[in-house]
Amino acid sequence: MTTTVTADQAPPRSGRTSSAALFSLALTGLLASIVAACLFGTANLGPLDVVSTALRHIGLDAIAPAEPLPRLLDALIWQSRIPRVLLAGAVGVALAVSGTVLQSVTRNPLADPYLLGVSSGASTGAVAVLLLGIGTGISLSAGAFIGALISFGVLLLLLGGGRVANPSRVVLTGVLVSQFFAAVTSVVLMVSGDANSTRGFTYWLLGSLAGARWEPVIITGVVVLLGAVAVQFFAPALDAFTFGWDSAAALGINVTAARVWLMILTAVMTAAAVAASGAIGFIGLLVPHAVRILAGPMHRTLLPLSALVGATFLIWVDTFARTAFTPHELPAGVITALLGAPAFALVLRRVAA
């Protein structure tokens, strides 16, 4: 007797198994990377030391698998390495998810989180605080975040509140806003900057996680987590956008509302990431394409996998940046550019083939 399996039964089960396996592998890799990245540095530490220190500081002393470390090593792990690794993960999530969303919304495979001009606005906000003294008492990160939101507000204003009928207009308007705020930043640097402040701002602009502390980690982590979860609810709309805005509307998607909310969510996540670390390129461009090759185009799977891969990737990039050239440290953005350009060329070749 022959058992008949219909076409609408077998493929979904296989797809779910594959997606679950990829997600489990990516999550395991991220958790292992968080612990492993904390081991790199001048101090000789083991994985159990890292885990035990973290457990003790969150009140779970009873299950700590190793003896307490000396106070100096404890502070090294808890106040320096763990915050930096977690911030790298949060920034990686923000950039990868934002890139995935914008590539779908604009139907532009070259879209990245900085498409909306957020990075340039953040730079203007940071340089206004650093050199012009605007907003006394406001930190550099807070100024960058405010500047990023202002630039996004200008973008929405130019787009008529998001009521546009052509994805190309979103891209071109983003370029316009980005160039304008970049020009403002350059003028401020030329008029008010000195050698030391300009050098410090340039280092921040290249993208560095060297200043990671618990306060920015918590703020960035909460913003990114809420944004990534909210974006997940728009997965069906993002799938529909793949076929064009008109096709999405025909499928019953409120295109204007979905587009505006998605742009707001990506702008806020990107603003939080840039405020915490500066502009780190290529993650939002490269990771979505790489994950799409492995997991397919469906955003219910693509979004969480991109988040996990983006976090893991930036954790290891930052680990390399701070340890490879000791005692010197490179900005993480420089490493992502060096690795990202050839890697993206390989992805394009794979897709073309």
N, C-alpha and C positions, 0 to 999 in steps of 0.2 A: 504494500500500500504506500502511495507516495504522499508525503506531506507537502502541502502548498504553502509557500511563504510569499505574501503579497509584497509588492514593491514599496508600499508605504509603511511596512513594518520593519524590515531588516535594516535599511540604511540609518533611520534615526537611532536605533539601538547601538549600532556600530559607532555613529557619530558621538553619542553621549559617552560611550566608553572611552573613546579617544580623547574627548574633551576633559573628562574626569581624570584620565591618566596624565594629560599635559598639565592640568591645574595642580594635581598632587605633586608632580615633579617640580613645577615652578615654585610652589609654596615651600616644599622641602629645601630646595636650593636657596631660597631667600632666607629662611631661618638659619640654615647652616652658614650662609654668607655673613649674617649679622654677627654670629659668634666668632667665626674664623677671622673676619676683618679686624676684630678687637684684639687679636693676638699679635698683629704686625706692629713692630716698633722696637725701640731700644730695650724695653724691659722683657725679660723672659717669663712669659705667662702661659698657662694651659687653658684649654676650653672649660674645665671645671672651675677654674679660678674666676673666669668671666661670668659663668652662669651663677656661681655661688654669690659673687658680689652683687649681681643684679637682684637675686632673690632676697638677700639680706636688706637691701635698700628699699624693697617694696613690702617688707614685713613678713617674709616667708623664711625666716631663719631655720625653722625646724626641718625643712626639706633641702637645705643647702648641702650639696654633695662634697664640699671641700672646706678646709679650715679657713678662718678669716685671714685676710692678707694684712701686711703692715699698712699703716695709715697712708703712706705716700703712694703705694701701689693701688690701694683701694680708691684713692682720689683720682689717680691716673685713669682707671677704668671707668669709674662712675661719672666723673666730672668732665672728662675729655673724650675718651674713645667711644663710649656708648652713645652720648649725644651726637657726636659727629657721624657715626654710622647710621643712626636713626634719621638724622636730618638728610643725609644722602639718600636714604630710602624714600623719604617723604617727597623730596624734590624729584626723584626719578619717577615716582608714581604720578605726580602732577604733570610733568612734561610728557610722559608717554601717553597718558589718558587724554590730555588736551590735544596732542598731535593726532591721535586716533579720531577724535571727534571732529576736528577741523578738516581733516582730509575727507571725511564723509560729507560734512555740511557744505563745503565749498566744491566738492567733487574735483579737488586738486591734489594729485598725489605728492606734490612738493610742499603742501601746507605744513606748517609747524606751529608750535605754541606762540611764537612771536609774530605770527602773521597779522594779528590785530593791533600791532603797535604797542603792546603792553610793555615789552622790554625797553623800548625807547622812552616811554613815559616814566618807567621806573628809574631809568638813568637820570632823567631830568629832575625827578623828585629827590633823588639821592644827592645830586650835585647842588640842588637848591639848598638843602639842609647843610651840606658839608661846606660850601663856599660862600653862600649868600646869607647864611644864618636865619633863613626863613623857618618859622615855627620853632622858637626857642624851647629847648627841652625835648624836642622830637628826635628820636634816634635815626640813624641812617636807614635802617630797615623800614621804619615806619614811614619815613619820607619817600622811600622807593615804592612802598605799597600804595600810598596816597597818589603818587604820580602815575602809577600804573592804572589805577582806577579812573583818574582824570582823563588819561589818554583814551581809555576804552569808552568813557562817556562822550568824548569828542567823536569817536568812531560811530557810536550809535546815533548821535545827532546828525552826522553827515549822511547816515543811512536812513534817516527818517524814522528812527525808532526800530530799525530792523525790517521795515516794510519795503523790501527790494525784491525784484523779480529775476535777478541775474546773479549767479554765484560769482561771476567775474568782477562784478562791482564791489563785492565784499573784499575780494583780494586786492583790487586796485586802491580802494579806500584805505585798507590796512597799510599798504605801502606808503600812501600819502601821509597818513598820520605818523607812521614810523619815521619817515624822512623829516617831517616837521619837528618832532620832538628831538630827534638826533641833532638837527641844526641848532635848536635852542640850547642843548647841552654843550655843543661845541662852542657857541658864543660865550656861554657862562665860563667855561674853562679858559678860553682865551683872555677874557676880560678880568676875571677875578681869581684865577688859579695861580698858585705858586708851584715850584718844582715838587715839593713834598706832598702837597695835597693832590696834585694832578697824578703823581705816581701812585698814591694810595687809592685814588678813585679808579685809575686804570686797572689796578690789580683786582679790585672788587668787580669791575665790569667784565673781566675775563672769566669770572665764575670761580669762586673759591668757597670751601666749606670750613676754612680754618677757624672761623669765629664761632663755631657751633657751641651753644650753651642750652641748658634745659628750657629756658623760657621761649626762645624762638623755635625750638624743637616741638614743644607742646602746641604753640599757636599754629605753626605751619602744619603739624600733623593733624590737628583737629579740622582745620580748613580743608586740607586735601582729602581727608577721609570722608567728610560730609559731601564734598563736591564729587568725589569718585562714586559714592553710593547713589547720589542724586542722578548722575549721568547714566547710571545703569538702568534706571527706569525709562530712559529714552532710547534704549537699544532697538525696539521695533521701528521707531522713527528714523534712526540712523541707517537701519537696513533699507528702509524705503527711500531715503535720500540718495542711496547708491544709484538708483535709477532716474534721479532727477527730481527737482521740486514739484514739477507738474504731475509726475507719476505718483509721488508721495501724496499729493492732495487728492488724486483720484482714488487712492487707497484709504482715504478717510483721515489722513494725518492733518492736524492743524499746523500747517507748515510755518506760518509766521511766528506763532507762539513757541513751537518747538525750537525753531532756529534762534530766536532771541534768548530763550532760557539756556540753550546749549552754549551760546556765545558768552552769556553772563557767567555761567559756571566755569567755563574754560578760562575766561579772563581772570576771575577771582583766584582760581588755583594757580595760574601762571604768575599772577601778581604776588601771591604768597611765596611761591618758589623763588622768584627773582629777588624779592625783598630779603630772603634768607641767605641766598647764595650768589647773587649776581646772575648774569646770563650764561647758561651752560647749553651749548648748542648740540644739534644732531640727535639728541635722545628722542625728542618728539617727532623727528623726521624718520629716523632709522628704525626704531623699535616697532612701530605699528606695521611696517612693511615686513620685517623679519617674522613677527608673530603671525601675520596674515598668511605667509607661506606655509607655516606649520599647522595653523589652526583653522584656516579658511576665513571667509569674509563676514560671518555672522557675528554681530556685535555683542550678543549675550555672552559669547565665549571670548571674543577678541578684546573687549575692554578689560576684564579682570586679568587675563593673561598678559596683556600689555603692561598693566600696572605692576605685576609681579616681576616681569622681565626688566622693566625700566628701573625698578628699585634695585634689583640685584646688579644690573649693569653699572649703575652710578656708584653703588657701594664699592665695587672692585676698581672702578676708575679712580675714585678718590683715594682708595687704599694705595694704589700704585703711585698716584700723584704725591702723596705725603711720605712715601718710603723709598721710592726708587732712586732718588737723588739726594738722600740724606747727607748733610744737614739742610740742604735746600729743599724747598717745596714748590712744586708747580701748581698753578691754578687748574682745577679739574676741567674747566672749559677748554683749556689748551689740549689736554689729553683727548677729550671727546672729539675735538676737531681733527686731531691727527689720526685717531682710530676710525672716526665716523666717515671721513671722505672715501677711503678705499673700501670700507665695508659697505657703504651705500652703493658704490660702483658695482660690487659683486651682487648685491640684491637686485639692482636694475638689470644686470646681465641675466640673472636667474629668472626674473619675471619676463624679460623679453624672450628668453628661450622657451 
